[in-house]
Amino acid sequence: MAYRGPVHSVQGASKTEHTARFPCPTEMFQDDVRREIVQISLDAHNLYSKASLLAESDSARTILLNVAINLRKEEASRWLALLPPDQDGAWKANLAIATYLCQKKDMVAAYDMLQSVYTGAPAESLVCKAATHNLTQMFEQIRSQLPGDCTFSAVPSMQQLACVRAFWVWENSLPE
């Protein structure tokens, strides 16, 4: 599915911006089953957008994000239930889940979701490139906190990505 439709940007947690790209209507409604799956993704995105407008301290924000995450998990499982399975659709749902987890400031889970797409998708695919971009952005967000020997290249190594995850695990362990 191409992304030739609308683009929607949302302010994220920690002064980040998240961009969602949608397929144009003629591409996303191939049949009833796919139309239902795409509707799940649109419903999840609407909840995510509503949650993003709420203050980070608002408990309704977390509730909306959790519902959106669960919808995206359902979406991913439904893509995989198609015959043949649509792995690309499931990876796209997982990319959205990673974004929602970032909004919840659950950076380790977001990293793990991005990493699963990065390692599972073909390197030349759009979903792998998006996961690589997002992992790179996570690195840029924490670069000043990392030791000097943890550098980052355009194509990250597994060791470099481990630096990012280790930071978020460490950051989560700190008292609030």
MARMARNU-126207 format. One line per 4 residues: for each residue x, y negated, z of N, C-alpha, C. Coordinates in steps of 0.001 Angstrom, whole numbers, plus 500000, padded with zeros to 6 digits. Layout:
<drentors>
X/Y/Z/X/Y/Z/X/Y/Z; ...
</drentors>
This chain:
<drentors>
500844/501173/500000/500000/500000/500000/500890/498763/500000; 500631/497864/499109/501432/496638/499000/500915/495575/499964; 501730/494577/500170/501364/493468/501038/501213/492214/500202; 500210/492177/499345/499990/491018/498490/498793/490196/498956
498315/490476/500160/497161/489771/500700/497566/488697/501683; 496665/488365/502603/496921/487280/503555/498082/487571/504500; 498669/486488/505002/499752/486554/505985/499261/485814/507223; 499490/486396/508402/499039/485787/509643/500192/485781/510638
500549/484602/511156/501616/484488/512148/501017/484206/513514; 501610/484825/514533/501138/484701/515908/502331/484393/516799; 502174/483446/517714/503226/483176/518692/503339/484370/519628; 504547/484839/519822/504787/485983/520678/505325/485582/522037
505523/486574/522874/506110/486357/524187/507564/485928/524012; 508083/485249/524993/509487/484818/525006/509858/483987/523775; 508958/483120/523358/509206/482175/522259/509534/482855/520932; 508895/483989/520672/509079/484659/519385/507831/484438/518538
507956/484693/517254/506814/484610/516355/506698/485933/515627; 505488/486464/515537/505238/487728/514857/504390/487450/513627; 504772/488052/512514/504062/487851/511259/503447/489165/510816; 502148/489130/510520/501444/490301/509992/501113/490023/508533
501384/490989/507702/501068/490881/506281/500021/491937/505962; 499006/491531/505223/497896/492426/504928/497845/492743/503443; 497383/493941/503119/497182/494259/501709/495979/493474/501176; 495959/493260/499886/494795/492581/499320/493625/493572/499302
492386/493071/499363/491213/493948/499480/491112/495019/498399; 491541/494739/497193/491417/495742/496128/492344/496926/496359; 493392/496750/497160/494340/497835/497406/494011/498616/498672; 493359/497995/499633/493201/498678/500912/491919/499483/501029
491051/499414/500072/489805/500165/500176/489693/501201/499060; 490645/502135/499024/490674/503158/497987/489509/504139/498101; 489115/504489/499324/488016/505414/499571/487513/505178/500995; 486424/505849/501356/485810/505620/502672/486752/505948/503825
487498/507031/503707/488389/507432/504801/489467/506376/505019; 490103/505944/503957/491144/504922/504076/490560/503566/504510; 489355/503280/504063/488701/502034/504478/488485/502047/506000; 488087/503181/506538/487900/503296/507992/489222/503125/508737
490279/503699/508201/491596/503578/508851/492065/502122/508810; 491904/501483/507657/492308/500079/507538/491471/499216/508483; 490193/499542/508652/489356/498777/509574/489872/498889/511008; 490380/500057/511379/490983/500228/512711/492162/499271/512862
492994/499195/511814/494156/498300/511899/493722/496843/511992; 492680/496458/511263/492187/495080/511326/491591/494768/512696; 490859/495723/513263/490296/495543/514614/491414/495375/515632; 492449/496203/515524/493583/496104/516447/494279/494756/516301
494462/494313/515063/495115/493019/514852/494289/491877/515437; 492977/491942/515303/492124/490897/515883/492271/490852/517401; 492325/492019/518045/492529/492055/519500/493898/491483/519863; 494899/491854/519102/496257/491343/519316/496287/489821/519179
495613/489305/518173/495574/487855/517966/494890/487157/519138; 493782/487709/519611/493086/487135/520765/493973/487172/521999; 494647/488293/522213/495530/488427/523374/496666/487416/523312; 497178/487177/522125/498308/486259/521950/497957/484824/522298
496692/484491/522243/496253/483132/522587/496131/482925/524094; 496106/484019/524844/495960/483931/526298/497310/483708/526964; 497276/483121/528140/498506/482923/528914/499112/484280/529262; 500439/484328/529318/501111/485594/529627/500711/486138/530993
500279/485281/531894/499881/485708/533237/498425/486183/533307; 497670/486009/532234/496252/486390/532208/496128/487909/532086; 495440/488541/533031/495311/490008/533011/494519/490495/531797; 493639/489654/531258/492885/490041/530059/493819/490255/528870
494916/489543/528854/495911/489686/527780/496431/491120/527721; 496825/491647/528865/497347/493017/528925/496275/494025/528531; 495054/493801/528981/493955/494720/528633/493739/494733/527131; 493665/493560/526511/493467/493491/525061/494628/494144/524305
495850/493892/524758/497005/494502/524099/496988/496019/524234; 496597/496527/525384/496514/497982/525567/495464/498605/524654; 494315/497938/524512/493285/498445/523604/493805/498417/522168; 494487/497327/521790/495051/497223/520440/496088/498322/520191
496919/498593/521177/497925/499663/521048/497242/501006/520851; 496218/501267/521641/495498/502544/521503/494826/502670/520144; 494289/501563/519636/493708/501600/518289/494771/501903/517247; 495931/501292/517380/497007/501546/516417/497503/502995/516512
497518/503551/517711/497886/504972/517843/496870/505854/517120; 495595/505501/517267/494550/506242/516548/494734/506088/515046; 495048/504881/514616/495298/504636/513198/496437/505524/512693; 497549/505538/513429/498699/506346/513008/498324/507820/512902
497587/508309/513875/497219/509730/513833/496273/510018/512667; 495435/509067/512324/494521/509277/511193/495260/509220/509860; 496292/508374/509747/497107/508388/508531/497765/509758/508365; 498242/510299/509476/498929/511591/509415/497963/512758/509198
496672/512550/509484/495681/513612/509304/495203/513722/507851; 495538/512727/507020/495155/512787/505609/495893/513930/504926; 495304/514410/503843/495972/515430/503034/496272/514838/501670; 497507/514616/501298/498707/514808/502118/498817/513688/503160
499565/513950/504232/499721/512929/505273/500359/511653/504715; 499902/510519/505217/500447/509226/504799/501400/508740/505886; 502639/509203/505816/503644/508844/506818/503919/507342/506805; 503896/506744/505612/504149/505310/505503/503098/504516/506289
501837/504905/506173/500782/504246/506932/500997/504385/508429; 501430/505561/508866/501694/505790/510296/502877/504934/510761; 503910/504829/509936/505055/503989/510310/504632/502523/510427; 503768/502070/509531/503286/500684/509604/502497/500459/510891
501688/501434/511281/500964/501325/512553/501950/501269/513710; 503009/502060/513636/504021/502055/514693/504775/500729/514755; 505010/500101/513607/505633/498773/513609/504733/497773/514341; 503427/497869/514106/502490/496978/514799/502500/497264/516300
502537/498531/516672/502594/498888/518095/503830/498264/518736; 504954/498311/518053/506179/497708/518594/505978/496207/518830; 505304/495548/517916/505019/494125/518079/504135/493888/519298; 503118/494704/519460/502209/494554/520594/502953/494810/521908
503851/495781/521892/504649/496062/523098/505555/494886/523445; 506092/494227/522417/506885/493011/522666/506032/491954/523346; 504783/491818/522908/503892/490844/523530/503663/491170/525005; 503690/492454/525339/503530/492870/526735/504838/492773/527507
505898/492394/526801/507259/492340/527348/507751/493723/527782; 507276/494751/527108/507750/496112/527326/508784/496392/526236; 509946/495763/526401/510944/495756/525347/511588/497124/525111; 511709/497943/526151/512286/499275/525963/511361/500116/525096
510064/500087/525395/509103/500851/524590/509037/500298/523163; 509111/498973/523025/509112/498366/521688/510348/498814/520912; 511496/498775/521577/512742/499223/520952/512608/500689/520510; 512100/501534/521399/511970/502962/521079/511050/503188/519882
509970/502425/519800/509053/502558/518665/509747/502115/517375; 510450/500992/517427/511186/500532/516241/512255/501543/515837; 512930/502090/516821/513980/503067/516555/513404/504314/515881; 512199/504719/516285/511591/505909/515669/511284/505657/514196
510874/504437/513854/510639/504103/512444/511977/504006/511709; 512942/503344/512333/514266/503154/511729/514929/504491/511387; 514831/505454/512279/515485/506748/512045/514621/507702/511223; 513301/507481/511192/512418/508408/510494/512130/508039/509059
512074/506750/508777/511703/506297/507435/512906/506303/506502; 512670/506492/505217/513773/506397/504256/514427/505016/504325; 515743/504983/504251/516498/503742/504426/516083/502645/503450; 515646/503002/502252/515286/501984/501256/513829/501537/501362
513056/502138/502271/511631/501810/502386/511410/500467/503072; 510263/499864/502771/509913/498585/503401/509766/498718/504907; 509225/499845/505376/509047/500005/506820/510392/500120/507526; 511356/500790/506922/512686/500882/507526/513355/499512/507539
513197/498778/506455/513771/497426/506398/513127/496524/507452; 511816/496667/507664/511133/495865/508692/511624/496261/510086; 511769/497565/510328/512277/498018/511627/513696/497514/511848; 514534/497571/510808/515904/497072/510912/515901/495580/511226
515056/494841/510538/514948/493395/510785/514533/493129/512239; 513542/493851/512708/513058/493637/514076/514099/494045/515119; 514815/495135/514875/515891/495532/515794/516999/494483/515802; 517293/493931/514629/518297/492869/514537/517836/491642/515321
516554/491315/515226/516017/490179/515979/516100/490430/517485; 515862/491668/517896/516002/491997/519323/517449/491782/519765; 518375/492152/518888/519788/491940/519207/520095/490453/519318; 519625/489673/518337/519887/488237/518349/519326/487587/519618
518209/488092/520075/517565/487553/521274/518444/487727/522512; 519250/488784/522530/520048/489090/523729/521548/488962/523501; 521976/488564/522322/523396/488553/521952/524274/487909/523022; 523869/486780/523560/524716/486072/524533/524867/486852/525841
524019/487833/526076/524077/488625/527309/524936/489882/527178; 525336/490213/525965/526082/491446/525720/527581/491216/525842; 528321/492284/526184/529778/492147/526226/530325/491804/524842; 531459/491143/524808/532057/490667/523564/532329/491737/522541
532524/492990/522961/532860/494039/522004/531631/494657/521336; 530450/494202/521679/529229/494730/521052/528803/493769/519957; 529388/493953/518775/529058/493105/517638/527968/493780/516819; 527406/493041/515891/526282/493562/515116/526512/493257/513650
526305/494246/512810/526474/494056/511373/525100/494034/510709; 525087/493795/509404/523823/493750/508670/523096/495091/508739; 523835/496185/508722/523255/497515/508864/523753/498066/510204; 522891/498056/511218/523340/498424/512558/523711/499897/512677
524730/500155/513479/525093/501540/513783/524267/501995/514980; 524231/503282/515201/523494/503815/516348/524114/503304/517656; 525427/503147/517681/526099/502631/518875/525685/501187/519143; 525598/500384/518090/525179/499002/518251/523730/498916/518733
522887/499774/518199/521498/499794/518645/521397/500251/520100; 522278/501145/520499/522288/501603/521891/522594/500445/522837; 523411/499488/522400/523692/498296/523219/522413/497518/523497; 521567/497400/522488/520320/496657/522638/519412/497369/523643
519256/498674/523473/518386/499422/524383/518931/499374/525805; 520232/499554/525951/520840/499527/527289/520591/498188/527978; 520636/497104/527219/520357/495798/527809/518931/495741/528337; 517958/496183/527522/516559/496090/527952/516282/497001/529143
516925/498168/529175/516770/499041/530349/517324/498329/531578; 518493/497733/531432/519117/497002/532549/518239/495831/532982; 517753/495061/532001/516925/493887/532302/515646/494289/533034; 515057/495417/532648/513842/495911/533314/514116/496353/534756
515356/496728/535031/515689/497214/536385/515904/496075/537384; 516022/494846/536883/516268/493708/537764/515000/493356/538534; 515160/492914/539790/513964/492467/540532/513387/491199/539886; 512087/491062/539970/511441/489893/539333/511545/488670/540136
</drentors>
